[in-house]
């Protein structure tokens, strides 16, 4: 079996680790928030590059993907990941607690641990567990939460975010070599921003950092890897491959799917570039057609609400449904479709939002803020908004 192609981003991982260590211009010691569209390589980077870089720095890493089980409460997933890491270090934890004069594995002499339970015992907090992990291993702990925006879907999830902030503040005042670093990633900037944009959110004031998309260096390495497996007279060209990669939004999985399509068609095809471009355009059209099919049947007021959310996403601000400027924008979009349309009331807008949520086009945080379920649809709407809305 041929080895799976993995593209490493060592320089990027080092720069982020330096930021967490506080040894670079950008300081991530209070938290790192990385955002990029889905399927652009974030999770692969975390597992293949960032976690190994943290471990090379002798840090203890805990990784949890909130997308892995969308039916589970995010708070439970975070808790289970931390408990599992404590279980991995059971001997060190036991040794630490016994050396403190405690005869059995417990926290603060009142809580008994069962490492096989997969959850915190009654009376223990996330802060207790992370402090225990840091003290037992005598290491700085890095907690990486992939697709962290899902924590906003429940009150327990939001409570866990506040608990992690408190744990960060407490542990970072600890002894040398210990402490806590938090890394959050999200496929929706609008959703992830709900954790940082106002004073009621746990990480108010933190910056959202765009995760760098894979670039021509990735394409060069991928093309070289592919061509080794092909006949000498049937090689892909880097420029053609990069053009296709750009058309599918710098998504490596989609590029690999295009290559598979081309491999089925090409035989001894003299122009692989044309096949790559045609298939990339086909993928792009499929995505845009999905957006159009979801958007086109909607009532005008729902279309106007979606356009207003898309427009507001450009300013990177949360969508405030009932502000005067928002209602004016909705009215303006609605009148473009129907000059005689009545001004939508707050009730009309609320009903439209609830209907869009049921259709899984719009997402609502537990605190009442709205964003697109698929940020790509916002980009599509903004792209076509300059055209006559009847042509959408």
C-alpha positions in Angstrom: 0.0 0.0 0.0 1.3 3.5 -0.9 1.9 5.8 2.0 -0.7 8.5 2.6 0.5 12.0 1.7 0.8 14.3 4.7 2.0 17.9 4.3 3.7 19.3 7.4 3.6 22.9 8.4 6.4 23.0 10.8 7.2 26.7 10.6 3.5 27.6 11.3 3.4 25.3 14.3 6.6 26.7 15.7 5.3 30.3 15.4 2.1 29.4 17.2 4.0 27.5 19.9 6.3 30.5 20.4 3.2 32.7 20.7 1.8 30.4 23.5 5.2 30.4 25.2 5.3 34.2 25.1 8.5 34.4 23.2 7.2 36.0 20.0 5.7 39.3 19.0 2.2 37.8 19.0 1.2 36.7 22.5 -1.2 33.7 22.7 -0.7 33.0 26.4 -4.2 34.1 27.2 -5.8 32.0 24.4 -5.7 31.4 20.7 -8.7 31.5 18.4 -8.1 30.2 14.9 -10.8 30.2 12.2 -11.0 29.0 8.6 -13.7 27.2 6.6 -14.3 23.5 7.0 -12.1 21.0 5.2 -9.2 23.5 4.7 -6.8 21.4 6.9 -7.2 22.8 10.4 -7.7 19.5 12.2 -4.9 17.8 10.2 -2.6 20.6 11.2 -3.6 20.3 14.9 -2.9 16.6 15.0 0.1 16.3 12.7 2.0 19.6 13.5 0.7 21.6 16.4 0.3 18.8 19.0 3.8 17.3 18.1 5.3 20.8 18.4 3.7 21.3 21.8 5.0 17.9 22.9 8.5 18.7 21.7 8.3 21.7 24.1 7.5 19.2 26.8 4.0 20.4 27.2 1.0 18.1 28.1 -1.6 18.3 25.4 -5.4 17.5 25.6 -7.3 17.5 22.3 -11.1 17.3 21.9 -13.1 17.7 18.7 -16.6 19.0 19.4 -17.7 18.0 15.9 -16.9 14.4 16.6 -20.2 13.7 18.3 -22.8 16.4 17.6 -25.4 14.7 19.7 -23.3 14.8 22.9 -23.2 17.9 25.0 -20.0 19.9 24.3 -19.3 20.2 28.0 -19.3 16.4 28.4 -16.9 16.0 25.5 -14.4 18.5 27.1 -14.7 16.9 30.5 -14.2 13.4 29.1 -11.1 14.4 27.2 -9.5 15.9 30.3 -10.4 12.9 32.5 -9.0 10.6 29.8 -5.7 12.4 30.0 -5.6 12.2 33.8 -6.2 8.4 33.3 -3.2 8.3 31.0 -1.2 9.9 33.8 -2.8 7.9 36.7 0.5 6.8 38.2 1.8 10.4 38.4 -1.5 11.6 39.8 -1.5 8.9 42.5 2.1 9.6 43.4 1.4 13.3 43.8 -1.6 12.9 46.0 0.0 10.3 48.2 3.0 12.6 48.6 0.6 15.2 49.9 -0.5 12.9 52.7 -3.6 11.7 51.0 -4.2 7.9 51.3 -6.3 7.5 48.2 -6.7 9.3 44.8 -8.7 12.4 45.7 -8.9 16.1 45.2 -8.9 18.5 48.2 -9.2 15.4 50.5 -13.0 15.3 49.8 -13.4 14.0 46.3 -12.5 10.4 45.3 -11.4 9.8 41.7 -12.5 7.0 39.5 -10.4 7.3 36.4 -12.5 4.8 34.5 -15.7 6.8 34.9 -15.0 9.2 32.0 -16.3 12.2 33.9 -15.5 14.4 36.8 -16.6 13.2 40.3 -19.1 15.3 42.2 -17.5 18.3 43.7 -14.7 18.5 41.2 -14.4 21.3 38.5 -12.6 21.5 35.2 -10.2 23.8 37.0 -9.5 21.2 39.6 -8.9 18.5 37.0 -6.6 20.7 34.9 -4.6 21.9 37.9 -4.2 18.3 39.0 -3.0 17.3 35.5 -0.5 20.2 35.4 0.8 19.5 39.0 1.1 15.7 38.5 3.0 16.0 35.2 4.8 19.2 36.3 4.1 20.5 32.8 2.3 23.3 31.1 -1.1 22.0 29.8 -2.4 22.9 26.3 -6.1 22.2 25.9 -7.0 22.2 22.2 -10.8 22.4 21.4 -11.5 21.8 17.7 -14.8 23.3 16.4 -15.2 25.2 19.6 -18.2 27.1 18.4 -20.3 24.1 19.3 -19.9 24.9 23.0 -22.3 27.8 22.3 -25.1 25.3 21.6 -25.9 24.6 25.3 -25.8 26.4 28.7 -23.5 23.6 29.9 -21.2 24.3 27.0 -21.1 28.0 27.8 -20.6 27.2 31.5 -17.6 25.1 30.5 -16.1 28.0 28.6 -16.3 30.3 31.7 -14.8 27.5 33.8 -11.9 27.2 31.4 -11.3 30.9 31.6 -11.2 30.7 35.4 -8.9 27.7 35.2 -6.6 29.6 32.8 -6.4 32.6 35.2 -5.7 30.3 38.2 -3.1 28.0 36.6 -1.2 30.8 34.9 -0.5 32.3 38.3 1.1 28.9 39.3 4.7 27.8 39.6 7.3 27.9 36.9 6.9 25.2 34.3 3.1 24.8 34.9 0.2 26.7 33.6 -2.6 26.4 31.0 -2.9 27.4 27.3 -6.2 27.3 25.5 -6.5 26.8 21.7 -9.9 27.1 20.1 -10.6 26.5 16.4 -13.8 27.1 14.4 -15.0 26.7 10.9 -17.3 29.8 11.3 -15.7 33.1 12.2 -19.1 34.5 13.1 -19.9 31.7 15.5 -16.4 31.6 17.1 -16.6 35.3 17.6 -19.5 34.8 20.0 -17.0 33.9 22.6 -15.0 37.2 22.4 -17.2 40.0 21.1 -19.0 41.4 24.2 -18.5 41.8 27.9 -20.9 38.9 28.7 -18.7 36.4 26.9 -15.9 34.4 28.6 -13.0 35.6 26.4 -14.1 39.2 25.8 -11.4 41.1 24.1 -9.5 38.2 22.6 -8.6 38.3 18.9 -9.8 36.0 16.2 -6.9 34.9 14.1 -7.4 33.7 10.5 -5.9 30.3 10.1 -3.5 30.5 7.1 -4.9 28.5 4.2 -2.7 26.0 2.4 -0.8 27.6 -0.4 1.3 26.9 -3.4 3.9 25.1 -1.3 1.3 22.5 -0.5 0.3 22.2 -4.1 3.9 21.8 -5.2 4.5 19.0 -2.6 1.2 17.3 -3.5 1.9 17.4 -7.2 5.3 16.0 -6.8 3.9 13.2 -4.6 1.3 12.3 -7.3 3.7 12.5 -10.2 6.0 9.9 -8.6 3.1 7.4 -9.0 2.3 8.3 -12.7 4.0 7.5 -16.0 6.7 10.0 -17.0 4.6 11.3 -20.0 1.5 11.8 -17.9 2.4 14.2 -15.1 0.3 16.9 -13.5 1.6 20.5 -13.8 1.9 22.6 -10.6 0.1 25.6 -12.2 -2.8 23.6 -13.3 -3.1 21.9 -9.9 -2.9 25.3 -8.1 -5.7 26.8 -10.3 -8.0 23.8 -9.4 -7.0 24.1 -5.7 -8.0 27.8 -5.8 -11.4 27.1 -7.4 -12.3 24.7 -4.6 -11.4 27.2 -1.9 -8.0 25.7 -0.9 -9.6 22.5 0.4 -7.2 19.6 0.1 -9.9 16.9 0.3 -11.8 18.4 -2.6 -8.6 18.6 -4.6 -7.9 14.9 -3.9 -11.5 14.1 -5.0 -10.9 16.0 -8.3 -7.6 14.1 -8.9 -9.6 10.8 -8.4 -12.1 12.0 -11.0 -9.4 12.9 -13.4 -7.6 9.6 -12.8 -10.7 7.8 -13.9 -11.0 9.8 -17.1 -7.5 10.5 -18.2 -6.0 7.3 -19.6 -3.3 8.8 -21.7 -5.0 12.3 -21.8 -2.6 14.9 -23.3 -4.1 17.8 -21.3 -4.5 17.0 -17.6 -4.8 20.7 -16.9 -8.1 21.0 -18.8 -9.5 18.0 -17.0 -8.5 19.5 -13.6 -10.0 22.8 -14.3 -13.2 21.4 -15.7 -13.7 19.1 -12.6 -12.9 22.0 -10.3 -15.5 24.2 -11.9 -17.9 21.3 -11.6 -17.3 21.0 -7.8 -17.7 24.8 -7.5 -21.0 24.7 -9.4 -22.3 21.9 -7.3 -21.7 23.9 -4.1 -23.3 27.0 -5.5 -26.2 25.1 -6.9 -26.8 23.6 -3.4 -26.9 27.2 -2.0 -29.3 28.3 -4.8 -31.6 25.4 -4.3 -31.9 26.2 -0.6 -32.3 29.9 -1.1 -34.6 30.2 -4.1 -37.8 28.7 -2.7 -37.7 30.9 0.5 -40.3 33.5 1.1 -39.1 37.0 0.4 -38.8 38.1 4.0 -36.6 35.1 4.8 -34.4 35.9 1.8 -34.1 39.5 3.0 -33.1 38.3 6.5 -30.5 36.0 5.0 -29.1 38.8 2.9 -28.9 41.1 5.9 -27.0 38.5 8.0 -24.6 38.0 5.0 -24.1 41.7 4.7 -23.4 42.1 8.4 -21.0 39.3 8.4 -18.7 41.4 6.2 -18.2 43.8 9.2 -17.3 40.8 11.4 -19.9 41.9 13.9 -22.6 39.7 15.5 -26.0 39.9 13.8 -28.3 42.0 16.0 -31.8 41.2 14.6 -33.7 44.1 16.2 -31.4 47.0 15.9 -32.8 49.9 13.7 -30.0 49.6 11.1 -30.6 45.8 10.8 -34.4 46.3 10.3 -33.6 49.0 7.7 -31.3 46.6 5.9 -34.0 43.9 5.9 -36.6 46.3 4.6 -34.2 47.5 1.9 -33.6 43.9 0.7 -37.3 43.1 0.8 -38.3 46.2 -1.2 -35.8 45.3 -3.9 -37.9 42.2 -4.5 -41.3 43.7 -3.8 -41.6 47.5 -4.0 -45.0 47.3 -2.3 -43.9 45.0 0.6 -44.9 46.1 4.0 -42.2 47.0 6.5 -41.4 43.7 8.4 -42.2 43.8 12.1 -40.1 42.4 14.9 -42.5 39.5 14.9 -42.1 38.9 11.2 -38.3 38.9 11.6 -38.4 36.5 14.5 -40.7 34.1 12.6 -38.3 34.2 9.6 -35.3 33.5 11.8 -37.0 30.5 13.5 -38.0 29.1 10.1 -34.5 29.5 8.8 -33.2 27.7 11.9 -35.6 24.8 11.2 -34.2 24.6 7.6 -30.7 24.5 9.1 -29.7 27.7 7.2 -29.2 29.8 10.3 -27.7 29.0 13.7 -28.6 30.6 17.0 -26.3 30.7 20.0 -27.7 30.0 23.5 -27.4 33.8 24.0 -29.6 34.8 21.1 -27.0 35.7 18.4 -27.5 34.5 14.9 -25.0 33.4 12.1 -25.1 31.1 9.1 -24.8 27.4 9.6 -22.5 27.3 6.5 -20.4 30.4 6.2 -19.9 29.6 2.6 -23.5 30.6 1.9 -22.8 34.0 3.3 -19.9 34.4 1.0 -22.1 33.2 -1.9 -24.9 35.7 -1.1 -22.4 38.6 -0.8 -20.9 37.6 -4.1 -24.2 37.7 -5.9 -25.8 40.6 -4.0 -24.6 43.1 -6.7 -26.8 41.3 -9.3 -30.5 41.7 -9.7 -32.0 39.6 -6.9 -34.5 38.1 -9.4 -31.6 36.5 -11.2 -30.3 34.6 -8.1 
